[in-house]
Amino acid sequence: MELKITKNFSFKKLQSKTWEILDEVSSAYATKSEQDSKQKIDRGLRKLSPLTKEIRKKRGQRQTPALKASGALYKSIKTNKDSLEMLSYGKLHNDGFTTDKKSMIPNIKIEARPFISVTIKNKKEIQKNFIKSVKKALKK
């Protein structure tokens, strides 16, 4: 009796495609983060405080939604290859912060408005595409 073993996959091929696959995943996460973050701002976050509404009114800015007073932050949210970029104060608003002594209103705690995100639906889609790419790269 003769036994013949064959393989229908190649780890060497997967190895040569690994960085390409990881770049695709990073790029997909960045793109979906841009879309989902903007949608989250559009849907609205936590309500604005009366003080913030008053400040916006005096500046002639829109009253809602949060994080879209002038539109500069919103417009700055962009995908750059495999990263998400925005004006620096975007991360401050996402994480929350306390104003410094030099600000107009010192030592005020600004609550976090987490808007940088990827929806579960989009995460699942990215993961599904990742698995497809790995399986394709493994095939001989």
Rosetta blueprint (number, residue, H / E / L):
1 M L
2 E L
3 L L
4 K L
5 I L
6 T L
7 K L
8 N L
9 F E
10 S L
11 F H
12 K H
13 K H
14 L H
15 Q H
16 S H
17 K H
18 T H
19 W H
20 E H
21 I H
22 L H
23 D H
24 E H
25 V H
26 S H
27 S H
28 A H
29 Y H
30 A H
31 T H
32 K H
33 S H
34 E H
35 Q H
36 D H
37 S H
38 K H
39 Q H
40 K H
41 I H
42 D H
43 R H
44 G L
45 L L
46 R L
47 K L
48 L L
49 S L
50 P H
51 L H
52 T H
53 K H
54 E H
55 I H
56 R H
57 K H
58 K H
59 R H
60 G L
61 Q L
62 R L
63 Q L
64 T L
65 P L
66 A L
67 L L
68 K L
69 A L
70 S L
71 G L
72 A H
73 L H
74 Y H
75 K H
76 S H
77 I L
78 K E
79 T E
80 N E
81 K L
82 D L
83 S E
84 L E
85 E E
86 M L
87 L L
88 S L
89 Y H
90 G H
91 K H
92 L H
93 H H
94 N H
95 D H
96 G L
97 F E
98 T E
99 T L
100 D L
101 K L
102 K L
103 S L
104 M L
105 I L
106 P L
107 N L
108 I L
109 K E
110 I E
111 E L
112 A L
113 R L
114 P L
115 F L
116 I L
117 S L
118 V L
119 T L
120 I H
121 K H
122 N H
123 K H
124 K H
125 E H
126 I H
127 Q H
128 K H
129 N H
130 F H
131 I H
132 K H
133 S H
134 V H
135 K H
136 K H
137 A H
138 L H
139 K E
140 K L
